[in-house]
Amino acid sequence: MPVTIGRLSFLSCLCLAVVLPSLSQTPARDAATEALIEIDASKPLGYKIPRTIFGSFLEPIGNSIYGGLWAEVLENPSFEDNLWSARRIEEMVNDEPGLARASELGLPLPWEPLDGHQGNRYEPRWNDAANSSRSLLIMGLPDKKVGVRQKVYLPVHRTLHYTGSLYAKHSSGTPEMEVSVRQRNHADNVFARTVIELSGNDWQRYEFRLDIPAAKIAPLDPADFVIAVGSETRVLVDQASLMPADNVDGMDPDIIAMAKAMNSPIVRFGGNFTSAYHWRDGIGPRDKRVSMLNVAWGMPEYNTFGTGEFLRFCELIGASPQIALNLGSGTTEEAAGWVKYVNERWGDHSGGLFWELGNELWGNFQVGYPTRQRVAERTKAFSEAIRKVDPNAKLIATGGDADSYPDWNATQLTNPGAFDYLSTHFVVTDDRTVKQDASPDFIDQADFALPVGLERRLHEMTEQIQSDSHARDRVKIAFTEWLFWARQGSVPRYDNMGGAICTAGFLNMLLRVANIVPVSDMTGIIEFGGIWKKRGRVFGAPSYWAFRMYSNADAGRPVETRTQVGRYSVEQGSVRLPSIPDVPYLDVVAALNDTGDKLTLYCVNRHLTQDLAAHIAISGFASAVDGLAHTLSASSIYDKNDETHPETVVPQESRVRLVGGKVNYSFRHESVTVLEFHKEN
């Protein structure tokens, strides 16, 4: 029989609520400002919540890896060309107009001359390089240093000690050069300097250390890293590096700590770059890995963060790898080789990891995308190749998005036994609503409703899978990307409080559908909804904190939750799901941990203006009197954290008192709350 979740109808075997007596049977209440919640912890819903719904997602995009997780301070350390798209170059020159003049002098982006008035004392050299295909000749003057510099942000709030290396080939003149850190655009103000004595006339690697005196560089202020020669010395330089001395195997220790605190059991290494990524480019000695263009995002792929580094990152944060394979320009042999390589280096070498058979192959923005008529045979070929080297591999085939899946998924389902999961993604973009000139409030409510609409679509997707005799009860859904994206911060998006409400709504949805969607990866663990690094400072987006509240709350078994609360409907909403009726203002999921001694309520108040006074009754669980409330809210849903105010939006903790199994709690408007109750000793 149908039952109700805040007046939402679903099949009783898949829901978390049952019908309450009408509010009219109780003393008069304002349905817009009050809610009734009844939880029976003695009635589990018949499935366990797998930890894998709290997966996360890492892709070389923006500064997620290079300039983020990877602690390397320098960009384009091997002095290459053709590492950025024309649009990216335009953006870089607009941000730093001096790069235009540097380019005229033959310097590769984003390097600049130490002194632009010295004219052209540089020459790029092709086919004479320690790394990749190009090096840079620096030609000194008799009376003044000549060099190149790069704007850098050093994490001086954390460490003043930096280690580095470079390759040099002495051509003529005094066999020495220097590296230094100087005040940005003030070359005479040198904070730290090291002289490097050169030997021989062939390529050699030289290491150095730079120690910045205290208080010389203020946190968040830029500096210049400089490589220079004097006395008419001429030297070819290549493959420079500068890292904080406290790096953890090449990674940022602040990001490692914050990523570990997310308690994410799997990390997806995939995304649009996948369809042109060749894993062998990212193995072997890091100094010898070739820099190249990441064609998906028009930015450099230095390959210094490759498979080994990704596996090490997973080890450091206590997660397992989930890797997307190249079904665009890749081959079955290449994919099978990657699976074998990873299995030989991970865990007990028994395999059985998650492997994705491509990424968003339905999109013509993917390099080498297969057509719908060819995707099934390509999926099958890669599946067979992988299972020859790892019969236990858990394979995720590319599925369609929730608003466009039927024909694509039907084609994939013609492959009996080729995969264990069908992926789905959902990314909200600038093209927001069907309604023209929609008000901010309309957009906010439409966005907050999307997890409700998606939940219904996921059940429809499951019905299609169940209707296939080969896939029934064997193939499930993996929600391997989800994100609220926008250019402007005046709508709910990944980095503001509105995005955190969307994130919590997604997680509540995933808790409810974990029996049919046991795998999920939030976009992303670094940047987007996760951890950010700007100007050397690391901080978490509000969505990071919402995710962390959920992933650390120890949900194991959902229990029956009865909720009666006001609702709203959306028409002409999201261009992807424009009609979503019966959206509860207060979304509540309750779950026990595996040992049954902790009960957690996951609560999202979608109301834009009203705090909701909830009357909560708990049965079937002998709770101690005192519980904990973790609440995430802000003065505006457009509030965000940044490098200057990294904790504007962070969870607040308070006590709640349970009397006779009942508690009254006021849920702030536009908020995320996790209530925890422990069993009485």
C-alpha positions, 0 to 999 in steps of 0.5 A: 500500500502507498505510504507518505513521506511528508505527503510524498507517495512511494512504495511502502517497501522503499520508503521511510515514513508512514501516514500520521493521523491528520494534524487536525486531530491535534491542537491547532498548529501552524503547518508552515512552522511546525512538524511532527516526527515519530521514529520507531527504532524497533522497525528497520526498513530491511536493508543496510546503508553501505558506506560506499554512498559516501564516496567522493570524486577527484579529477585534474580540473581547476586546482583540484590536483595541480595547485591543490592536493599536489604540493608543487608550488610551480606551474609549468615547471618544465618550460613547455608550450601548448599546455593551455587552450586559447581561452585559458591563455586569455584568462591568464593574461587578463589576470596577469597582463605582464605575461603578454610581454613575457611571451614576446620574450620567448618565455613560456606561461606563466614565467616572467622575466626577472627584469623586463627592461633587460630585453630578450635574454632568453631562448626556448630550446626544443629537443634538448631537454631533461624532461618533455621536449623543451628547455629554456636558455637563460643568458646572463649579463656582466653587471646584473642578474638575469633570470625568470620568475613566477608568482607563487603563494607559499603556505607560510602560515604553516611552514617557512621551509621549502625544498626544490630541485631543477635540471641545468645544463651549463653552456658558458661563463661562471658555472653557477646560478641561484634560486631565490624567493623575493617580494612580488614585483620587487626584485631587490627584496630577497627573502631567501637565496641559494647558490647552486654550483654547476658541474660538467656540461650535460644535464644534471639534477640539482637540489636546494633548500630555501628557508624564509625568515619569519614575518617576511611574507604575510599569509596569503601574500604572493612572492616571486620564485626566481631562477637567475644567472650572472656574469654572462653565464649561459645555462639551459634550465628544465624541470624545476620544482618547489615544495613545502618541506612538510609535504606528505609524499608530494601532497599538501598535509592540510588537504590530506588531514581534511580529506581524511576527516571526510571519512570517505570510503572510496575516491573516484579518479575519473571525469571528462579527462578520462576519455583521453587519459593514458595511465602509463604517462603517469608512472615511472620517475616523476622528473621524467614524466612528460607534461601535456595538454589536458584536452578536456579542460584546456589546462596542463597535465603534468603527470606528476600525480599519477596512479601511484600517487593516487593510490598513496592518497587513498591510503593516507585518507583510508579510502579505496580507489575507484578508477574510470577507464579510458573508453574514448581513445583507449584500448582494451589492452591498456585498460586491462594493464591498468587493472593489473598494475593497480591490483599488484600495488593495492591491498592484498593484491586480490583485486575486486575494486570498482572500475568504471567503463568510461565516463559520460560516453553519451556526450560528444564532448568526450574524446572518442565517444562511442555512439549509442549504437556502438556503446554496448559492444565497446562496453562488452569488449572492455568488460571481458578484457578486465575480467580476464585479469580480475574476475572479481572486479566490480564494473560500472558501465556508463549509464544515462542521466536521470532525465535522459536515461531510457534509450541509452540504458536499454542499449547497455542492458543488452549486455548480460553479465558485462557489468554490475552497476549502471552509472548516473550523473546529475550536474546542475548548470547555469541554465537553471529553470524553465520559468523565465525571469525566475526570482531568486526564491523560486530558483532556491526552492526549485534547486532544493527540490531536485533530490526529491525529483531525482529520488523518483527517477531513480526508482523509475530507472530501477524499474527498467533494470528490473524489467530485464531478466538478465539484470534483475536483482543483479545490476544496481545504480552507481551515482558517480557524479553530482554537483550544483554548479553555476558561474555566479554565487547568487544561486545555490551552488557547490561553494555556498550554504545553498549548495550545502542544503542541496548536498544534504538533500542529496545525502538524505535521498541516497540514504533512502535509496541505498538498497538500489543505489549503493555507490555514490561519489560527491563532486568533489573531494577537492574543489567544488563541494569539497576542500579548497586551496587558495593563495596557500590557505586550505579550507572546506566549502559548506558542502564539505562540512555537510558531507562530513556531518553525514559520513561521520555519523555512523548510519547503518540501518534505516528505521521507520520514520513518520513525518508530517510537515508542510510541503510545496510543489515546483512547476517550471523549475529545473530545466532537467526536472521542471515538475516536482510536486509534494516537496516536504519542507523538512526532510528527515531520515533516521538510522541506527548504527550497526551495533544498535546503540546510536540513533541518528536523525538526518534533517534538512529544513528547505524552508527559505524563511521559517524555522520549523518547531518539531515535536519528535517522539522516539520509540524502540530505543532507550536513549540517554537523556542528553543528545547532540545536535550538529547544525550547519546554517548561515545568515544567507544561503549565499554565504561561503568560506574562503581563504580570508574567512575559512570558517564563516560556515561551519557546524555548531554543536549543542545539547538536546534533552530527551524526556520520556522519549520525546524532544522538541527541537527548532530547525532553523530555516535553510539549515542542515542538522544531524541529531545523535542519541546514544542508548542509555547505559 
